[in-house]
Amino acid sequence: MLAAFGLSSHTSIEKEIVALTDDLIIGADGIILATGPSGSGKSSITRIILDELLVIDNTCAIGPCDRTPIIEQWPAPPETRAAMLAAAGLGDPFSWTKTPKQLSDGQRHRFELFHKLYYGSSVVLVDNFCEALDQVTAQAVAWSFARTARRLGKLVIIATTRNDLLRSIRPDCHIKTTHEGIAQVRHHRRRASASPLQQRITIRQGEYDDWKRIRHHHYAGDDPRCITNILTATIDKDPSPAGVLIFASPKLRCAERNIATQNRFNTGNQKLNACLLNREVRTLSRIVIRPDLRGIGLSKRMIRHAMRQLHVMYVECIAAMSEYHSFLQQVGFVRYEAPETPALGELRKWSRETQLPPEALTRPTRIIEHLALSSDRQRRRGRRAIWQLYHHQIVNKRTRKPTPTRVPNPCDPRWIDAAAFAARRLDTTPAYWLKKFCTESS
């Protein structure tokens, strides 16, 4: 039938592509990028290149499960899963709890890209790359995708109609097509560079309104207290915040700080401790980046910018998310740990012995239900453990009231907060990080 139209199974464009593959210089972890308008042969190019490279299996071995939260989709340690999702711009707990079906179209596209990158063979083919995303998100994802592919040692072949991703992907080979055929083939020398979006970012002194406009993207629901400084990042001429960094005065007592500073702020005189802390320490209280700009290194840039403006000896950060992200370590923070408090130790022991269900860590009311179903002895023990931890960590630090000898009545509305706090501590204990600047205070 093809002969009736004067055609064969190998068209001139395919022969041109086969000849092209003889001149390709691609490493084991290289990136081939084919760009051009729809119908110009990009997909044909990528498939023929795969055939000529003798690649048999370039498909994803395991597809995403629509019923499983995305944080559970990788058989890897939690920090590895979080790093992969952060690279895809899905590094917040709000996204982690969603299944692929619950994600938006753009979020699902990003998740599937990085899922394929992780589960695929050593050679990964991606067609219609980032075509469903807006310009800023596409450039952020492209830069992070290319960096992750090289870190994993993958050879990636990308086809897309977009012409604005070349600087973000930094391919080893760029094949540019037109409707007349292959117009240009260029090899690029690989070089590490920051995301091009960084050049469009401006960091300025911020205001509390900036935090209010972006706080819904932060996993902590409450507002920071005792704020001393706010930095805001914006992109291009858009006045809305692309990221916000908040510093606050430090809390008076902290066991990890005493270990890290060799009891510098534990003099035995509470007034002197407060004066020293206010003069020499700042707490990095909040850092939140707009979802479409996550994964390009904006957090590290904002922290480094802030450090040049702070005139203190120490900057500390206490955060649960630091368990899964390495940006604090990358900007010079050191982690310190204190022995587990008796209250937390008793709560963990109770949860193990009564087999507290895992879903209770995400549904605090499930802890209260679990208490009601426990034996009288375990119910009293669990309520006492929960309340002692909550009083020690929350109530006492706010009111300085001594630990009560009896726990409140089960109808007390504070039990909801206490159960939620216990769930967070059972799930993840916030890590303490400290960065020291100099040996003398400014």
BELUR-V601955 format. One record per residue. N is the residue number from 0. RES is the residue in one letter. SS is DSSP state (alpha for helix, beta for strand, coil for the rest). PSI is psi as a letter, one per 40 degrees, with the letter a starting at -180 (* if undefined). D_FIRST is the distance of its C-alpha to the first C-alpha in Angstrom with 1 decimal. Layout:
n = [N | N]
res = [RES | RES]
ss = [SS | SS]
psi = [PSI | PSI]
d_first = [D_FIRST | D_FIRST]
//
This chain:
n = [0 | 1 | 2 | 3 | 4 | 5 | 6 | 7 | 8 | 9 | 10 | 11 | 12 | 13 | 14 | 15 | 16 | 17 | 18 | 19 | 20 | 21 | 22 | 23 | 24 | 25 | 26 | 27 | 28 | 29 | 30 | 31 | 32 | 33 | 34 | 35 | 36 | 37 | 38 | 39 | 40 | 41 | 42 | 43 | 44 | 45 | 46 | 47 | 48 | 49 | 50 | 51 | 52 | 53 | 54 | 55 | 56 | 57 | 58 | 59 | 60 | 61 | 62 | 63 | 64 | 65 | 66 | 67 | 68 | 69 | 70 | 71 | 72 | 73 | 74 | 75 | 76 | 77 | 78 | 79 | 80 | 81 | 82 | 83 | 84 | 85 | 86 | 87 | 88 | 89 | 90 | 91 | 92 | 93 | 94 | 95 | 96 | 97 | 98 | 99 | 100 | 101 | 102 | 103 | 104 | 105 | 106 | 107 | 108 | 109 | 110 | 111 | 112 | 113 | 114 | 115 | 116 | 117 | 118 | 119 | 120 | 121 | 122 | 123 | 124 | 125 | 126 | 127 | 128 | 129 | 130 | 131 | 132 | 133 | 134 | 135 | 136 | 137 | 138 | 139 | 140 | 141 | 142 | 143 | 144 | 145 | 146 | 147 | 148 | 149 | 150 | 151 | 152 | 153 | 154 | 155 | 156 | 157 | 158 | 159 | 160 | 161 | 162 | 163 | 164 | 165 | 166 | 167 | 168 | 169 | 170 | 171 | 172 | 173 | 174 | 175 | 176 | 177 | 178 | 179 | 180 | 181 | 182 | 183 | 184 | 185 | 186 | 187 | 188 | 189 | 190 | 191 | 192 | 193 | 194 | 195 | 196 | 197 | 198 | 199 | 200 | 201 | 202 | 203 | 204 | 205 | 206 | 207 | 208 | 209 | 210 | 211 | 212 | 213 | 214 | 215 | 216 | 217 | 218 | 219 | 220 | 221 | 222 | 223 | 224 | 225 | 226 | 227 | 228 | 229 | 230 | 231 | 232 | 233 | 234 | 235 | 236 | 237 | 238 | 239 | 240 | 241 | 242 | 243 | 244 | 245 | 246 | 247 | 248 | 249 | 250 | 251 | 252 | 253 | 254 | 255 | 256 | 257 | 258 | 259 | 260 | 261 | 262 | 263 | 264 | 265 | 266 | 267 | 268 | 269 | 270 | 271 | 272 | 273 | 274 | 275 | 276 | 277 | 278 | 279 | 280 | 281 | 282 | 283 | 284 | 285 | 286 | 287 | 288 | 289 | 290 | 291 | 292 | 293 | 294 | 295 | 296 | 297 | 298 | 299 | 300 | 301 | 302 | 303 | 304 | 305 | 306 | 307 | 308 | 309 | 310 | 311 | 312 | 313 | 314 | 315 | 316 | 317 | 318 | 319 | 320 | 321 | 322 | 323 | 324 | 325 | 326 | 327 | 328 | 329 | 330 | 331 | 332 | 333 | 334 | 335 | 336 | 337 | 338 | 339 | 340 | 341 | 342 | 343 | 344 | 345 | 346 | 347 | 348 | 349 | 350 | 351 | 352 | 353 | 354 | 355 | 356 | 357 | 358 | 359 | 360 | 361 | 362 | 363 | 364 | 365 | 366 | 367 | 368 | 369 | 370 | 371 | 372 | 373 | 374 | 375 | 376 | 377 | 378 | 379 | 380 | 381 | 382 | 383 | 384 | 385 | 386 | 387 | 388 | 389 | 390 | 391 | 392 | 393 | 394 | 395 | 396 | 397 | 398 | 399 | 400 | 401 | 402 | 403 | 404 | 405 | 406 | 407 | 408 | 409 | 410 | 411 | 412 | 413 | 414 | 415 | 416 | 417 | 418 | 419 | 420 | 421 | 422 | 423 | 424 | 425 | 426 | 427 | 428 | 429 | 430 | 431 | 432 | 433 | 434 | 435 | 436 | 437 | 438 | 439 | 440 | 441]
res = [M | L | A | A | F | G | L | S | S | H | T | S | I | E | K | E | I | V | A | L | T | D | D | L | I | I | G | A | D | G | I | I | L | A | T | G | P | S | G | S | G | K | S | S | I | T | R | I | I | L | D | E | L | L | V | I | D | N | T | C | A | I | G | P | C | D | R | T | P | I | I | E | Q | W | P | A | P | P | E | T | R | A | A | M | L | A | A | A | G | L | G | D | P | F | S | W | T | K | T | P | K | Q | L | S | D | G | Q | R | H | R | F | E | L | F | H | K | L | Y | Y | G | S | S | V | V | L | V | D | N | F | C | E | A | L | D | Q | V | T | A | Q | A | V | A | W | S | F | A | R | T | A | R | R | L | G | K | L | V | I | I | A | T | T | R | N | D | L | L | R | S | I | R | P | D | C | H | I | K | T | T | H | E | G | I | A | Q | V | R | H | H | R | R | R | A | S | A | S | P | L | Q | Q | R | I | T | I | R | Q | G | E | Y | D | D | W | K | R | I | R | H | H | H | Y | A | G | D | D | P | R | C | I | T | N | I | L | T | A | T | I | D | K | D | P | S | P | A | G | V | L | I | F | A | S | P | K | L | R | C | A | E | R | N | I | A | T | Q | N | R | F | N | T | G | N | Q | K | L | N | A | C | L | L | N | R | E | V | R | T | L | S | R | I | V | I | R | P | D | L | R | G | I | G | L | S | K | R | M | I | R | H | A | M | R | Q | L | H | V | M | Y | V | E | C | I | A | A | M | S | E | Y | H | S | F | L | Q | Q | V | G | F | V | R | Y | E | A | P | E | T | P | A | L | G | E | L | R | K | W | S | R | E | T | Q | L | P | P | E | A | L | T | R | P | T | R | I | I | E | H | L | A | L | S | S | D | R | Q | R | R | R | G | R | R | A | I | W | Q | L | Y | H | H | Q | I | V | N | K | R | T | R | K | P | T | P | T | R | V | P | N | P | C | D | P | R | W | I | D | A | A | A | F | A | A | R | R | L | D | T | T | P | A | Y | W | L | K | K | F | C | T | E | S | S]
ss = [coil | alpha | alpha | alpha | alpha | coil | coil | coil | coil | coil | coil | alpha | alpha | alpha | alpha | alpha | alpha | alpha | alpha | alpha | alpha | coil | coil | coil | coil | coil | coil | coil | coil | coil | beta | beta | beta | beta | beta | coil | coil | coil | coil | coil | coil | alpha | alpha | alpha | alpha | alpha | alpha | alpha | alpha | alpha | alpha | alpha | coil | coil | coil | coil | coil | coil | coil | coil | coil | coil | coil | coil | coil | coil | coil | coil | beta | alpha | alpha | alpha | coil | coil | coil | coil | coil | alpha | alpha | alpha | alpha | alpha | alpha | alpha | alpha | alpha | alpha | coil | coil | coil | coil | coil | alpha | alpha | alpha | alpha | coil | coil | beta | alpha | alpha | alpha | coil | coil | alpha | alpha | alpha | alpha | alpha | alpha | alpha | alpha | alpha | alpha | alpha | alpha | alpha | alpha | alpha | coil | coil | coil | beta | beta | beta | beta | coil | coil | coil | coil | coil | coil | coil | coil | alpha | alpha | alpha | alpha | alpha | alpha | alpha | alpha | alpha | alpha | alpha | alpha | alpha | alpha | alpha | alpha | alpha | alpha | coil | coil | beta | beta | beta | beta | beta | beta | coil | coil | coil | coil | coil | alpha | alpha | alpha | alpha | coil | coil | coil | beta | beta | beta | beta | beta | beta | coil | coil | beta | beta | beta | beta | beta | beta | beta | coil | coil | coil | coil | coil | coil | coil | coil | alpha | alpha | alpha | alpha | alpha | beta | beta | beta | beta | beta | coil | coil | alpha | alpha | alpha | alpha | alpha | alpha | alpha | alpha | alpha | alpha | coil | coil | coil | coil | coil | coil | coil | coil | coil | beta | beta | beta | beta | beta | beta | beta | beta | beta | coil | coil | coil | coil | coil | coil | coil | beta | beta | beta | beta | beta | beta | coil | coil | coil | coil | coil | coil | alpha | alpha | alpha | alpha | alpha | alpha | coil | coil | coil | coil | coil | coil | coil | coil | coil | alpha | alpha | alpha | alpha | alpha | alpha | alpha | alpha | alpha | alpha | alpha | beta | beta | beta | beta | beta | beta | beta | beta | beta | coil | alpha | alpha | alpha | coil | coil | coil | coil | alpha | alpha | alpha | alpha | alpha | alpha | alpha | alpha | alpha | alpha | coil | coil | coil | coil | coil | coil | beta | beta | beta | beta | beta | beta | coil | alpha | alpha | alpha | coil | coil | coil | alpha | alpha | alpha | alpha | coil | coil | coil | beta | beta | beta | coil | coil | coil | coil | coil | alpha | alpha | alpha | alpha | alpha | alpha | alpha | alpha | alpha | alpha | alpha | alpha | coil | coil | coil | coil | alpha | alpha | alpha | alpha | coil | coil | alpha | alpha | alpha | alpha | alpha | alpha | alpha | alpha | alpha | alpha | coil | coil | alpha | alpha | alpha | alpha | alpha | alpha | alpha | alpha | alpha | alpha | alpha | alpha | alpha | alpha | alpha | alpha | alpha | alpha | alpha | alpha | alpha | alpha | alpha | alpha | coil | coil | coil | coil | coil | coil | coil | coil | coil | coil | coil | coil | coil | coil | alpha | alpha | alpha | alpha | alpha | alpha | alpha | alpha | alpha | alpha | alpha | alpha | alpha | alpha | coil | coil | coil | beta | beta | beta | beta | beta | beta | coil | coil | coil | coil | coil | coil]
psi = [d | d | d | d | e | f | i | i | e | g | i | d | d | d | d | d | d | d | d | d | d | d | e | h | g | h | i | d | f | i | h | h | h | h | i | i | i | h | e | e | e | d | d | d | d | d | d | d | d | d | d | d | e | f | h | d | h | e | i | h | d | h | i | i | h | e | e | h | i | d | e | e | e | h | g | i | i | d | d | d | d | d | d | d | d | d | d | e | f | f | f | i | d | d | d | d | e | i | i | d | d | e | i | i | d | d | d | d | d | d | d | d | d | d | d | d | d | d | e | i | a | e | h | h | h | h | i | f | h | e | e | e | i | i | d | d | d | d | d | d | d | d | d | d | d | d | d | d | d | d | d | e | f | i | h | h | h | h | h | i | e | h | e | e | e | d | d | d | d | g | i | d | h | h | h | h | i | i | e | e | a | h | d | h | h | h | h | i | h | h | h | h | i | i | h | d | d | d | e | e | h | h | h | i | h | i | i | d | d | d | d | d | e | e | d | e | e | i | d | h | d | i | i | i | i | f | h | d | i | h | h | h | h | i | h | b | e | h | e | i | h | d | i | h | h | h | i | i | i | i | i | d | h | h | d | d | d | d | d | d | e | f | f | d | f | g | e | e | h | d | d | d | d | d | d | d | d | d | d | e | i | i | h | g | d | i | h | h | h | h | d | e | e | i | e | e | e | d | d | d | d | d | d | d | d | d | d | e | e | h | g | i | d | i | h | i | h | h | i | d | d | e | d | e | i | e | d | d | d | d | e | e | i | h | h | i | i | i | i | h | i | d | d | d | d | d | d | d | d | d | d | d | d | e | f | h | i | d | e | d | e | e | g | d | d | d | d | d | d | d | d | d | e | i | i | d | d | d | d | d | d | d | d | d | d | d | d | d | d | d | d | d | d | c | d | d | d | d | e | f | i | i | h | i | e | i | i | i | i | d | e | h | e | e | d | d | d | d | d | d | d | d | d | d | d | d | d | h | h | h | i | h | i | h | h | h | d | i | e | i | i | *]
d_first = [0.0 | 3.8 | 5.4 | 5.4 | 7.3 | 9.2 | 8.7 | 9.5 | 10.9 | 14.2 | 14.8 | 18.1 | 19.8 | 19.1 | 20.5 | 23.4 | 24.1 | 24.1 | 26.5 | 28.5 | 29.2 | 31.1 | 33.6 | 34.1 | 37.6 | 37.8 | 40.6 | 40.5 | 41.4 | 39.6 | 37.7 | 34.5 | 34.0 | 30.9 | 31.6 | 29.9 | 28.7 | 26.1 | 22.5 | 23.7 | 22.2 | 25.3 | 23.8 | 21.1 | 24.1 | 26.1 | 23.6 | 22.9 | 26.6 | 27.2 | 24.9 | 26.6 | 30.0 | 29.1 | 29.9 | 29.0 | 30.8 | 31.1 | 31.5 | 34.8 | 36.3 | 38.5 | 37.6 | 40.4 | 42.4 | 42.8 | 46.2 | 47.9 | 49.7 | 47.9 | 50.9 | 50.4 | 46.7 | 47.5 | 49.3 | 51.6 | 55.2 | 55.9 | 56.4 | 52.9 | 51.3 | 53.3 | 52.4 | 48.6 | 49.0 | 51.2 | 48.6 | 46.2 | 48.9 | 49.8 | 53.1 | 55.3 | 56.6 | 55.4 | 51.8 | 52.4 | 53.4 | 50.2 | 47.1 | 43.7 | 43.3 | 46.6 | 45.6 | 44.5 | 40.9 | 42.0 | 44.1 | 41.4 | 38.9 | 41.6 | 42.4 | 38.9 | 38.5 | 41.6 | 41.0 | 37.7 | 39.5 | 42.2 | 40.2 | 37.1 | 36.8 | 37.9 | 34.8 | 34.0 | 31.0 | 31.9 | 29.4 | 30.8 | 34.2 | 37.1 | 35.2 | 37.0 | 40.4 | 42.9 | 43.7 | 46.8 | 45.5 | 42.3 | 44.3 | 46.7 | 44.0 | 42.1 | 45.2 | 46.3 | 42.8 | 42.7 | 46.2 | 45.7 | 42.6 | 44.5 | 47.5 | 45.4 | 43.9 | 40.3 | 37.4 | 35.7 | 32.5 | 32.6 | 30.2 | 31.7 | 31.7 | 35.5 | 37.2 | 40.7 | 40.5 | 40.5 | 44.3 | 44.4 | 41.8 | 42.9 | 39.7 | 39.8 | 36.6 | 35.3 | 31.8 | 31.6 | 28.3 | 27.6 | 24.7 | 24.7 | 24.5 | 27.2 | 30.4 | 33.0 | 33.7 | 37.3 | 39.2 | 42.3 | 45.5 | 46.1 | 49.4 | 50.9 | 51.7 | 52.6 | 50.3 | 49.9 | 51.1 | 54.5 | 55.1 | 54.9 | 57.4 | 61.0 | 63.8 | 66.9 | 70.0 | 68.9 | 70.6 | 70.9 | 68.7 | 65.8 | 66.1 | 66.3 | 63.0 | 61.1 | 63.1 | 60.7 | 58.3 | 61.0 | 61.4 | 65.2 | 66.3 | 69.7 | 70.8 | 72.4 | 76.2 | 78.5 | 75.9 | 77.0 | 74.0 | 70.5 | 67.7 | 64.7 | 61.4 | 59.4 | 56.1 | 55.8 | 58.0 | 57.4 | 60.9 | 59.8 | 60.4 | 57.6 | 60.0 | 63.6 | 66.1 | 69.5 | 72.6 | 75.6 | 79.0 | 79.1 | 80.5 | 83.9 | 83.3 | 80.5 | 81.0 | 78.0 | 79.4 | 82.8 | 81.1 | 79.1 | 82.1 | 84.8 | 86.5 | 86.9 | 86.7 | 88.7 | 92.2 | 93.9 | 94.7 | 92.1 | 93.0 | 92.6 | 89.3 | 88.0 | 89.2 | 87.6 | 84.3 | 84.2 | 84.9 | 82.8 | 79.8 | 76.9 | 74.3 | 70.6 | 70.4 | 66.9 | 63.7 | 60.7 | 57.5 | 55.2 | 52.1 | 49.6 | 51.6 | 52.2 | 51.2 | 51.8 | 55.4 | 57.2 | 59.8 | 60.9 | 61.2 | 63.3 | 65.6 | 66.1 | 66.9 | 69.4 | 71.1 | 72.2 | 74.0 | 75.8 | 79.3 | 79.9 | 80.2 | 77.6 | 74.5 | 73.6 | 70.7 | 70.7 | 67.2 | 65.2 | 61.9 | 63.1 | 62.5 | 58.8 | 58.6 | 59.9 | 60.5 | 64.3 | 64.5 | 62.4 | 65.0 | 68.0 | 69.1 | 70.5 | 70.5 | 73.7 | 74.3 | 77.5 | 78.5 | 77.2 | 79.7 | 81.5 | 80.2 | 76.5 | 77.2 | 78.8 | 75.9 | 73.3 | 75.5 | 75.8 | 72.0 | 71.4 | 74.1 | 73.0 | 69.3 | 68.4 | 64.8 | 62.3 | 61.4 | 65.0 | 64.3 | 62.0 | 64.0 | 67.7 | 68.7 | 67.4 | 70.2 | 72.7 | 71.3 | 71.4 | 75.0 | 75.9 | 74.4 | 76.3 | 79.7 | 82.7 | 83.4 | 79.8 | 79.7 | 82.9 | 81.7 | 78.3 | 79.8 | 82.4 | 79.8 | 77.5 | 80.5 | 82.1 | 78.9 | 78.4 | 82.0 | 82.1 | 78.9 | 79.0 | 82.3 | 84.7 | 83.0 | 83.2 | 86.6 | 88.4 | 89.5 | 90.5 | 88.4 | 89.6 | 91.1 | 89.2 | 85.6 | 85.1 | 84.7 | 81.2 | 81.1 | 81.6 | 78.6 | 78.5 | 77.0 | 73.5 | 73.8 | 75.3 | 72.6 | 69.9 | 71.7 | 72.0 | 68.3 | 67.5 | 69.9 | 68.7 | 65.1 | 65.7 | 69.0 | 68.9 | 69.1 | 71.8 | 70.9 | 73.3 | 73.1 | 76.3 | 76.8 | 80.3 | 83.6 | 85.6 | 85.0 | 84.6]
//
